[in-house]
Structure formats: C-alpha cells, structure tokens
Amino acid sequence: METEKALIATDAIRAALNEYTTGWANTVARREIDKHIATLQSAVPRHSSEKIQSLSSWMDILFSARKHERYRRAGTSGEAVVKSYALRALNAIRDQIRASAKSDLGNFA
C-alpha cells in the first residue's frame, strides 16, 4: 500500500534526523534521507510535491557546513531552527498522507 510506504518513509526521515548529527556536510545522512524522500515522491499524490520539495530543501540547508548559520536566532543555533522547519515540513507531509488515506477509505464506505 502506497500510504503505508509513505508513512514508513516519514518515520525513517524523522529517525535519521534524530540519529545523525546535523550542521555539517553529512553525505551518509543525506543519501539515506534522499532515498526516503524519493519514496515519498513516488508514493504520495502530486499535490504533495511542493511540500516534499520544501523538505528536501531544508535537508540541503541542515546538512551543510554553513548554510544553516543564516537561520541563527537569539539563543538558538541555526541548526536547531532549520531542524524545526524540516520537522514542520515532515509533519505537514505526514498529515496530508493521513488525510488522503482517510479520504480514500471514505470512498469505499
């Protein structure tokens, strides 16, 4: 089921964000996350592509040695701010997947 694959991919991305150190050029983490982003792109409706692209862009910034620094806020590292944006994008994708799955179930009732 595509919904299940997509939800598993969102869980895997969240786990990778928690497992890997962010704020530097971590190609291993990026490769793993990119694999799961590709799963999302193939498993979710096309109207989610903008949210998935946003998530991918936040990953580019988060796993960069310098890009995340421009998001630094008073008392908060740029890395933490960008990670919160990435998680927000991931949550939006997950919510959309769940809403789409509920809608599909309603069509069979």
The first five atom37 places (N, CA, C, CB, O) and aatype in JSON, in Angstrom:
{
  "aatype": [12, 6, 16, 6, 11, 0, 10, 9, 0, 16, 3, 0, 9, 1, 0, 0, 10, 2, 6, 18, 16, 16, 7, 17, 0, 2, 16, 19, 0, 1, 1, 6, 9, 3, 11, 8, 9, 0, 16, 10, 5, 15, 0, 19, 14, 1, 8, 15, 15, 6, 11, 9, 5, 15, 10, 15, 15, 17, 12, 3, 9, 10, 13, 15, 0, 1, 11, 8, 6, 1, 18, 1, 1, 0, 7, 16, 15, 7, 6, 0, 19, 19, 11, 15, 18, 0, 10, 1, 0, 10, 2, 0, 9, 1, 3, 5, 9, 1, 0, 15, 0, 11, 15, 3, 10, 7, 2, 13, 0],
  "atom_mask": [
    [1, 1, 1, 1, 1],
    [1, 1, 1, 1, 1],
    [1, 1, 1, 1, 1],
    [1, 1, 1, 1, 1],
    [1, 1, 1, 1, 1],
    [1, 1, 1, 1, 1],
    [1, 1, 1, 1, 1],
    [1, 1, 1, 1, 1],
    [1, 1, 1, 1, 1],
    [1, 1, 1, 1, 1],
    [1, 1, 1, 1, 1],
    [1, 1, 1, 1, 1],
    [1, 1, 1, 1, 1],
    [1, 1, 1, 1, 1],
    [1, 1, 1, 1, 1],
    [1, 1, 1, 1, 1],
    [1, 1, 1, 1, 1],
    [1, 1, 1, 1, 1],
    [1, 1, 1, 1, 1],
    [1, 1, 1, 1, 1],
    [1, 1, 1, 1, 1],
    [1, 1, 1, 1, 1],
    [1, 1, 1, 0, 1],
    [1, 1, 1, 1, 1],
    [1, 1, 1, 1, 1],
    [1, 1, 1, 1, 1],
    [1, 1, 1, 1, 1],
    [1, 1, 1, 1, 1],
    [1, 1, 1, 1, 1],
    [1, 1, 1, 1, 1],
    [1, 1, 1, 1, 1],
    [1, 1, 1, 1, 1],
    [1, 1, 1, 1, 1],
    [1, 1, 1, 1, 1],
    [1, 1, 1, 1, 1],
    [1, 1, 1, 1, 1],
    [1, 1, 1, 1, 1],
    [1, 1, 1, 1, 1],
    [1, 1, 1, 1, 1],
    [1, 1, 1, 1, 1],
    [1, 1, 1, 1, 1],
    [1, 1, 1, 1, 1],
    [1, 1, 1, 1, 1],
    [1, 1, 1, 1, 1],
    [1, 1, 1, 1, 1],
    [1, 1, 1, 1, 1],
    [1, 1, 1, 1, 1],
    [1, 1, 1, 1, 1],
    [1, 1, 1, 1, 1],
    [1, 1, 1, 1, 1],
    [1, 1, 1, 1, 1],
    [1, 1, 1, 1, 1],
    [1, 1, 1, 1, 1],
    [1, 1, 1, 1, 1],
    [1, 1, 1, 1, 1],
    [1, 1, 1, 1, 1],
    [1, 1, 1, 1, 1],
    [1, 1, 1, 1, 1],
    [1, 1, 1, 1, 1],
    [1, 1, 1, 1, 1],
    [1, 1, 1, 1, 1],
    [1, 1, 1, 1, 1],
    [1, 1, 1, 1, 1],
    [1, 1, 1, 1, 1],
    [1, 1, 1, 1, 1],
    [1, 1, 1, 1, 1],
    [1, 1, 1, 1, 1],
    [1, 1, 1, 1, 1],
    [1, 1, 1, 1, 1],
    [1, 1, 1, 1, 1],
    [1, 1, 1, 1, 1],
    [1, 1, 1, 1, 1],
    [1, 1, 1, 1, 1],
    [1, 1, 1, 1, 1],
    [1, 1, 1, 0, 1],
    [1, 1, 1, 1, 1],
    [1, 1, 1, 1, 1],
    [1, 1, 1, 0, 1],
    [1, 1, 1, 1, 1],
    [1, 1, 1, 1, 1],
    [1, 1, 1, 1, 1],
    [1, 1, 1, 1, 1],
    [1, 1, 1, 1, 1],
    [1, 1, 1, 1, 1],
    [1, 1, 1, 1, 1],
    [1, 1, 1, 1, 1],
    [1, 1, 1, 1, 1],
    [1, 1, 1, 1, 1],
    [1, 1, 1, 1, 1],
    [1, 1, 1, 1, 1],
    [1, 1, 1, 1, 1],
    [1, 1, 1, 1, 1],
    [1, 1, 1, 1, 1],
    [1, 1, 1, 1, 1],
    [1, 1, 1, 1, 1],
    [1, 1, 1, 1, 1],
    [1, 1, 1, 1, 1],
    [1, 1, 1, 1, 1],
    [1, 1, 1, 1, 1],
    [1, 1, 1, 1, 1],
    [1, 1, 1, 1, 1],
    [1, 1, 1, 1, 1],
    [1, 1, 1, 1, 1],
    [1, 1, 1, 1, 1],
    [1, 1, 1, 1, 1],
    [1, 1, 1, 0, 1],
    [1, 1, 1, 1, 1],
    [1, 1, 1, 1, 1],
    [1, 1, 1, 1, 1]
  ],
  "atom_positions": [
    [[0.84, -1.18, 0.0], [0.0, 0.0, 0.0], [0.89, 1.24, 0.0], [-0.96, 0.0, 1.22], [1.84, 1.34, 0.78]],
    [[0.58, 2.19, -0.87], [1.39, 3.4, -1.01], [1.37, 4.26, 0.25], [0.91, 4.21, -2.19], [2.39, 4.85, 0.61]],
    [[0.22, 4.33, 0.91], [0.11, 5.13, 2.12], [1.05, 4.6, 3.19], [-1.33, 5.15, 2.65], [1.75, 5.37, 3.86]],
    [[1.07, 3.3, 3.34], [1.93, 2.69, 4.35], [3.4, 2.96, 4.03], [1.68, 1.18, 4.44], [4.19, 3.28, 4.93]],
    [[3.78, 2.83, 2.76], [5.17, 3.11, 2.36], [5.54, 4.55, 2.66], [5.36, 2.83, 0.86], [6.65, 4.83, 3.14]],
    [[4.63, 5.47, 2.39], [4.9, 6.88, 2.63], [5.04, 7.17, 4.12], [3.79, 7.74, 2.02], [5.92, 7.93, 4.52]],
    [[4.18, 6.59, 4.94], [4.27, 6.81, 6.38], [5.55, 6.22, 6.95], [3.06, 6.19, 7.08], [6.18, 6.81, 7.83]],
    [[5.95, 5.06, 6.45], [7.22, 4.46, 6.87], [8.38, 5.37, 6.48], [7.4, 3.05, 6.24], [9.33, 5.53, 7.25]],
    [[8.31, 5.97, 5.3], [9.38, 6.88, 4.85], [9.45, 8.11, 5.76], [9.13, 7.32, 3.38], [10.55, 8.57, 6.08]],
    [[8.3, 8.65, 6.17], [8.34, 9.82, 7.07], [8.94, 9.44, 8.41], [6.92, 10.4, 7.27], [9.71, 10.21, 8.99]],
    [[8.61, 8.25, 8.91], [9.2, 7.78, 10.17], [10.71, 7.61, 10.04], [8.56, 6.44, 10.61], [11.47, 7.95, 10.95]],
    [[11.15, 7.09, 8.9], [12.58, 6.87, 8.66], [13.33, 8.2, 8.58], [12.8, 6.06, 7.38], [14.46, 8.31, 9.07]],
    [[12.72, 9.2, 7.96], [13.35, 10.53, 7.87], [13.48, 11.13, 9.26], [12.54, 11.47, 6.94], [14.52, 11.68, 9.61]],
    [[12.42, 11.03, 10.05], [12.46, 11.54, 11.43], [13.55, 10.83, 12.24], [11.08, 11.36, 12.12], [14.29, 11.48, 12.98]],
    [[13.64, 9.53, 12.09], [14.67, 8.76, 12.81], [16.07, 9.2, 12.39], [14.49, 7.24, 12.56], [16.97, 9.33, 13.22]],
    [[16.26, 9.42, 11.09], [17.57, 9.86, 10.6], [17.92, 11.24, 11.15], [17.59, 9.88, 9.04], [19.07, 11.51, 11.49]],
    [[16.93, 12.12, 11.23], [17.18, 13.45, 11.8], [17.6, 13.36, 13.26], [15.94, 14.33, 11.67], [18.4, 14.16, 13.74]],
    [[17.05, 12.39, 13.96], [17.41, 12.21, 15.37], [18.73, 11.46, 15.54], [16.3, 11.47, 16.1], [19.44, 11.65, 16.53]],
    [[19.05, 10.6, 14.58], [20.25, 9.78, 14.69], [21.53, 10.51, 14.27], [20.09, 8.54, 13.85], [22.55, 10.41, 14.94]],
    [[21.46, 11.24, 13.18], [22.65, 11.87, 12.63], [22.86, 13.27, 13.18], [22.57, 11.92, 11.11], [21.91, 14.0, 13.46]],
    [[24.11, 13.63, 13.32], [24.46, 14.99, 13.71], [24.26, 15.89, 12.51], [25.93, 15.07, 14.24], [24.73, 15.61, 11.41]],
    [[23.54, 16.97, 12.74], [23.28, 17.91, 11.65], [24.22, 19.1, 11.79], [21.79, 18.38, 11.66], [24.95, 19.22, 12.77]],
    [[24.19, 19.97, 10.79], [25.02, 21.16, 10.83], [26.36, 21.0, 10.15], [0.0, 0.0, 0.0], [27.21, 21.88, 10.25]],
    [[26.56, 19.92, 9.47], [27.78, 19.74, 8.69], [27.45, 18.85, 7.5], [28.92, 19.12, 9.55], [26.38, 18.25, 7.45]],
    [[28.35, 18.76, 6.55], [28.11, 18.04, 5.31], [28.18, 16.53, 5.55], [29.13, 18.46, 4.23], [29.24, 15.92, 5.39]],
    [[27.08, 15.94, 5.93], [27.0, 14.52, 6.22], [26.38, 13.8, 5.02], [26.16, 14.25, 7.52], [25.16, 13.73, 4.9]],
    [[27.23, 13.29, 4.14], [26.74, 12.66, 2.91], [26.01, 11.35, 3.18], [27.88, 12.42, 1.96], [25.11, 10.98, 2.43]],
    [[26.39, 10.64, 4.23], [25.71, 9.38, 4.57], [24.27, 9.67, 4.96], [26.45, 8.65, 5.73], [23.35, 8.99, 4.49]],
    [[24.07, 10.64, 5.81], [22.72, 11.01, 6.24], [21.9, 11.51, 5.05], [22.77, 12.09, 7.35], [20.74, 11.13, 4.88]],
    [[22.49, 12.35, 4.24], [21.77, 12.9, 3.07], [21.36, 11.79, 2.12], [22.64, 13.91, 2.33], [20.24, 11.81, 1.6]],
    [[22.24, 10.84, 1.88], [21.92, 9.73, 0.98], [20.74, 8.93, 1.53], [23.15, 8.81, 0.79], [19.83, 8.58, 0.78]],
    [[20.75, 8.64, 2.83], [19.67, 7.89, 3.44], [18.35, 8.67, 3.38], [20.01, 7.55, 4.9], [17.31, 8.12, 3.02]],
    [[18.4, 9.94, 3.72], [17.19, 10.77, 3.7], [16.69, 10.94, 2.27], [17.46, 12.15, 4.34], [15.48, 10.89, 2.03]],
    [[17.59, 11.14, 1.32], [17.18, 11.28, -0.08], [16.46, 10.04, -0.59], [18.4, 11.57, -0.96], [15.53, 10.13, -1.38]],
    [[16.9, 8.87, -0.13], [16.23, 7.61, -0.51], [14.78, 7.63, -0.03], [16.98, 6.38, 0.07], [13.88, 7.21, -0.76]],
    [[14.56, 8.09, 1.18], [13.21, 8.13, 1.74], [12.37, 9.25, 1.1], [13.26, 8.33, 3.26], [11.16, 9.11, 0.94]],
    [[13.01, 10.34, 0.74], [12.3, 11.42, 0.04], [11.84, 10.92, -1.33], [13.21, 12.68, -0.12], [10.74, 11.24, -1.77]],
    [[12.67, 10.13, -2.01], [12.28, 9.55, -3.29], [11.07, 8.62, -3.13], [13.47, 8.78, -3.92], [10.18, 8.6, -3.98]],
    [[11.05, 7.87, -2.04], [9.89, 7.02, -1.75], [8.64, 7.87, -1.59], [10.12, 6.17, -0.48], [7.58, 7.54, -2.13]],
    [[8.76, 8.97, -0.86], [7.62, 9.88, -0.69], [7.14, 10.42, -2.03], [7.99, 11.03, 0.24], [5.94, 10.47, -2.3]],
    [[8.08, 10.82, -2.87], [7.72, 11.4, -4.17], [6.95, 10.41, -5.03], [8.96, 11.87, -4.9], [6.08, 10.81, -5.81]],
    [[7.26, 9.15, -4.91], [6.57, 8.15, -5.73], [5.3, 7.62, -5.08], [7.5, 7.0, -6.02], [4.46, 7.03, -5.76]],
    [[5.15, 7.83, -3.77], [4.03, 7.22, -3.06], [2.89, 8.16, -2.72], [4.52, 6.61, -1.81], [1.79, 7.7, -2.41]],
    [[3.12, 9.45, -2.76], [2.07, 10.39, -2.35], [1.51, 11.13, -3.56], [2.61, 11.38, -1.31], [2.14, 11.19, -4.61]],
    [[0.32, 11.7, -3.39], [-0.3, 12.43, -4.51], [0.56, 13.59, -4.98], [-1.68, 12.95, -4.09], [1.36, 14.14, -4.22]],
    [[0.4, 13.94, -6.22], [1.2, 15.01, -6.84], [1.06, 16.34, -6.11], [0.8, 15.18, -8.29], [2.01, 17.13, -6.1]],
    [[-0.1, 16.6, -5.49], [-0.27, 17.89, -4.82], [0.62, 18.02, -3.59], [-1.72, 18.07, -4.42], [0.71, 19.1, -3.01]],
    [[1.28, 16.94, -3.19], [2.22, 16.99, -2.06], [3.64, 17.31, -2.51], [2.21, 15.66, -1.32], [4.52, 17.49, -1.68]],
    [[3.87, 17.38, -3.81], [5.24, 17.54, -4.31], [5.89, 18.83, -3.82], [5.24, 17.51, -5.82], [7.1, 18.86, -3.61]],
    [[5.11, 19.89, -3.65], [5.68, 21.15, -3.17], [6.18, 21.0, -1.73], [4.64, 22.28, -3.25], [7.24, 21.52, -1.39]],
    [[5.43, 20.29, -0.91], [5.84, 20.07, 0.48], [7.08, 19.18, 0.54], [4.68, 19.43, 1.3], [7.97, 19.39, 1.37]],
    [[7.14, 18.19, -0.33], [8.29, 17.3, -0.36], [9.53, 18.05, -0.83], [8.02, 16.09, -1.28], [10.62, 17.85, -0.31]],
    [[9.36, 18.92, -1.82], [10.49, 19.74, -2.28], [10.97, 20.67, -1.18], [10.09, 20.55, -3.53], [12.17, 20.89, -1.03]],
    [[10.04, 21.21, -0.4], [10.4, 22.06, 0.73], [11.22, 21.27, 1.74], [9.14, 22.64, 1.4], [12.24, 21.76, 2.24]],
    [[10.78, 20.06, 2.05], [11.53, 19.2, 2.98], [12.93, 18.94, 2.45], [10.79, 17.85, 3.2], [13.91, 19.02, 3.2]],
    [[13.04, 18.63, 1.19], [14.35, 18.37, 0.59], [15.25, 19.6, 0.67], [14.18, 17.94, -0.87], [16.45, 19.47, 0.93]],
    [[14.69, 20.77, 0.46], [15.48, 22.0, 0.56], [15.97, 22.23, 1.98], [14.65, 23.2, 0.1], [17.12, 22.64, 2.19]],
    [[15.12, 21.96, 2.96], [15.56, 22.1, 4.37], [16.67, 21.11, 4.68], [14.37, 21.89, 5.34], [17.57, 21.42, 5.46]],
    [[16.62, 19.92, 4.08], [17.69, 18.94, 4.3], [19.0, 19.45, 3.71], [17.32, 17.58, 3.68], [20.06, 19.27, 4.31]],
    [[18.93, 20.09, 2.54], [20.14, 20.67, 1.94], [20.79, 21.67, 2.89], [19.81, 21.37, 0.6], [22.01, 21.68, 3.06]],
    [[19.97, 22.49, 3.51], [20.48, 23.51, 4.43], [20.99, 22.88, 5.72], [19.39, 24.55, 4.75], [22.05, 23.25, 6.23]],
    [[20.23, 21.93, 6.24], [20.57, 21.31, 7.52], [21.88, 20.53, 7.47], [19.46, 20.4, 7.97], [22.66, 20.54, 8.43]],
    [[22.12, 19.85, 6.36], [23.34, 19.05, 6.23], [24.42, 19.79, 5.43], [23.02, 17.7, 5.57], [25.16, 19.18, 4.66]],
    [[24.47, 21.07, 5.63], [25.5, 21.91, 5.03], [26.41, 22.42, 6.14], [24.88, 23.09, 4.22], [25.97, 22.61, 7.28]],
    [[27.63, 22.64, 5.81], [28.57, 23.13, 6.82], [28.29, 24.59, 7.18], [30.01, 22.99, 6.31], [28.65, 25.03, 8.28]],
    [[27.66, 25.35, 6.28], [27.48, 26.78, 6.54], [26.06, 27.3, 6.34], [28.4, 27.56, 5.68], [25.67, 28.25, 7.02]],
    [[25.3, 26.74, 5.45], [24.0, 27.32, 5.07], [23.07, 27.53, 6.25], [23.33, 26.43, 4.05], [22.34, 28.52, 6.29]],
    [[23.08, 26.62, 7.21], [22.14, 26.73, 8.33], [22.44, 27.93, 9.24], [22.18, 25.45, 9.15], [21.57, 28.38, 9.97]],
    [[23.66, 28.43, 9.19], [24.06, 29.53, 10.08], [23.25, 30.81, 9.84], [25.53, 29.82, 9.9], [23.09, 31.61, 10.77]],
    [[22.75, 31.02, 8.64], [21.99, 32.25, 8.38], [20.64, 32.24, 9.09], [21.78, 32.43, 6.87], [19.96, 33.27, 9.15]],
    [[20.23, 31.09, 9.63], [18.95, 30.97, 10.34], [19.12, 31.1, 11.86], [18.3, 29.64, 10.0], [18.17, 30.88, 12.61]],
    [[20.29, 31.43, 12.29], [20.56, 31.59, 13.73], [19.66, 32.68, 14.31], [22.06, 31.93, 13.99], [19.51, 33.75, 13.73]],
    [[19.08, 32.37, 15.46], [18.24, 33.33, 16.18], [18.85, 33.54, 17.55], [16.75, 32.84, 16.28], [19.69, 32.76, 17.99]],
    [[18.44, 34.58, 18.23], [18.96, 34.87, 19.57], [18.78, 33.67, 20.48], [18.25, 36.11, 20.17], [17.65, 33.25, 20.76]],
    [[19.88, 33.12, 20.92], [19.83, 31.98, 21.84], [19.58, 30.64, 21.2], [0.0, 0.0, 0.0], [19.56, 29.62, 21.89]],
    [[19.38, 30.59, 19.89], [19.1, 29.33, 19.2], [20.01, 29.2, 17.99], [17.6, 29.26, 18.77], [20.15, 30.13, 17.2]],
    [[20.63, 28.05, 17.86], [21.53, 27.82, 16.72], [20.73, 27.75, 15.42], [22.35, 26.53, 16.92], [19.55, 27.4, 15.42]],
    [[21.38, 28.08, 14.34], [20.74, 27.96, 13.03], [20.35, 26.53, 12.74], [0.0, 0.0, 0.0], [19.32, 26.27, 12.11]],
    [[21.16, 25.62, 13.2], [20.88, 24.2, 13.02], [19.55, 23.82, 13.67], [22.03, 23.35, 13.6], [18.75, 23.11, 13.07]],
    [[19.32, 24.27, 14.89], [18.07, 23.95, 15.61], [16.86, 24.57, 14.91], [18.15, 24.44, 17.06], [15.81, 23.94, 14.82]],
    [[17.01, 25.79, 14.43], [15.91, 26.46, 13.74], [15.56, 25.71, 12.46], [16.27, 27.93, 13.41], [14.39, 25.43, 12.2]],
    [[16.56, 25.38, 11.67], [16.33, 24.67, 10.4], [15.75, 23.28, 10.67], [17.64, 24.56, 9.59], [14.87, 22.83, 9.95]],
    [[16.25, 22.61, 11.7], [15.72, 21.28, 12.03], [14.23, 21.39, 12.39], [16.52, 20.65, 13.21], [13.44, 20.53, 12.02]],
    [[13.86, 22.44, 13.11], [12.44, 22.62, 13.44], [11.61, 22.86, 12.18], [12.25, 23.79, 14.44], [10.49, 22.37, 12.09]],
    [[12.14, 23.62, 11.22], [11.44, 23.84, 9.95], [11.3, 22.53, 9.17], [12.18, 24.88, 9.1], [10.25, 22.25, 8.59]],
    [[12.35, 21.73, 9.17], [12.32, 20.44, 8.47], [11.28, 19.52, 9.11], [13.71, 19.77, 8.49], [10.52, 18.86, 8.4]],
    [[11.25, 19.48, 10.42], [10.27, 18.64, 11.11], [8.85, 19.14, 10.87], [10.56, 18.6, 12.61], [7.93, 18.34, 10.76]],
    [[8.68, 20.44, 10.8], [7.36, 21.0, 10.49], [6.92, 20.58, 9.09], [7.39, 22.55, 10.61], [5.76, 20.21, 8.89]],
    [[7.83, 20.64, 8.12], [7.51, 20.21, 6.76], [7.19, 18.71, 6.74], [8.7, 20.52, 5.8], [6.26, 18.28, 6.05]],
    [[7.95, 17.93, 7.48], [7.71, 16.49, 7.56], [6.35, 16.2, 8.17], [8.82, 15.81, 8.37], [5.62, 15.32, 7.69]],
    [[5.99, 16.92, 9.23], [4.68, 16.75, 9.86], [3.55, 17.11, 8.89], [4.58, 17.6, 11.13], [2.51, 16.44, 8.87]],
    [[3.73, 18.16, 8.1], [2.71, 18.56, 7.13], [2.52, 17.47, 6.08], [3.1, 19.89, 6.45], [1.39, 17.18, 5.68]],
    [[3.6, 16.87, 5.64], [3.52, 15.77, 4.67], [2.79, 14.59, 5.29], [4.93, 15.34, 4.19], [1.89, 14.02, 4.67]],
    [[3.16, 14.24, 6.5], [2.53, 13.11, 7.19], [1.03, 13.36, 7.39], [3.21, 12.88, 8.56], [0.21, 12.46, 7.18]],
    [[0.66, 14.57, 7.79], [-0.75, 14.91, 7.96], [-1.51, 14.79, 6.64], [-0.9, 16.32, 8.52], [-2.64, 14.31, 6.61]],
    [[-0.88, 15.23, 5.57], [-1.53, 15.15, 4.26], [-1.69, 13.69, 3.81], [-0.71, 15.94, 3.21], [-2.71, 13.34, 3.21]],
    [[-0.72, 12.87, 4.11], [-0.82, 11.44, 3.77], [-1.98, 10.81, 4.52], [0.51, 10.69, 4.1], [-2.78, 10.08, 3.95]],
    [[-2.06, 11.11, 5.82], [-3.15, 10.55, 6.63], [-4.51, 11.04, 6.15], [-2.96, 10.92, 8.12], [-5.46, 10.26, 6.06]],
    [[-4.61, 12.33, 5.85], [-5.89, 12.89, 5.37], [-6.29, 12.24, 4.05], [-5.78, 14.42, 5.21], [-7.46, 11.94, 3.82]],
    [[-5.32, 12.04, 3.19], [-5.59, 11.4, 1.9], [-6.05, 9.96, 2.09], [-4.34, 11.45, 1.0], [-6.95, 9.49, 1.39]],
    [[-5.42, 9.26, 3.03], [-5.8, 7.87, 3.31], [-7.23, 7.8, 3.87], [-4.81, 7.23, 4.3], [-8.0, 6.92, 3.49]],
    [[-7.57, 8.74, 4.76], [-8.93, 8.76, 5.31], [-9.94, 9.06, 4.22], [-9.04, 9.81, 6.43], [-11.02, 8.46, 4.19]],
    [[-9.59, 9.97, 3.32], [-10.47, 10.3, 2.21], [-10.69, 9.08, 1.32], [-9.89, 11.46, 1.4], [-11.82, 8.82, 0.89]],
    [[-9.63, 8.35, 1.05], [-9.73, 7.14, 0.22], [-10.62, 6.1, 0.89], [-8.34, 6.54, -0.05], [-11.4, 5.43, 0.22]],
    [[-10.5, 5.95, 2.22], [-11.34, 5.0, 2.95], [-12.8, 5.41, 2.89], [-10.9, 4.88, 4.41], [-13.68, 4.56, 2.79]],
    [[-13.05, 6.7, 2.95], [-14.42, 7.2, 2.87], [-15.08, 6.89, 1.54], [0.0, 0.0, 0.0], [-16.3, 6.76, 1.46]],
    [[-14.28, 6.78, 0.5], [-14.83, 6.46, -0.82], [-15.34, 5.03, -0.92], [-13.78, 6.69, -1.88], [-16.12, 4.71, -1.81]],
    [[-14.89, 4.17, 0.0], [-15.32, 2.77, -0.02], [-16.49, 2.51, 0.91], [-14.17, 1.87, 0.36], [-17.08, 1.43, 0.88]],
    [[-16.84, 3.5, 1.73], [-17.91, 3.3, 2.72], [-19.27, 3.33, 2.07], [-17.85, 4.37, 3.8], [-20.28, 3.18, 2.75]]
  ]
}
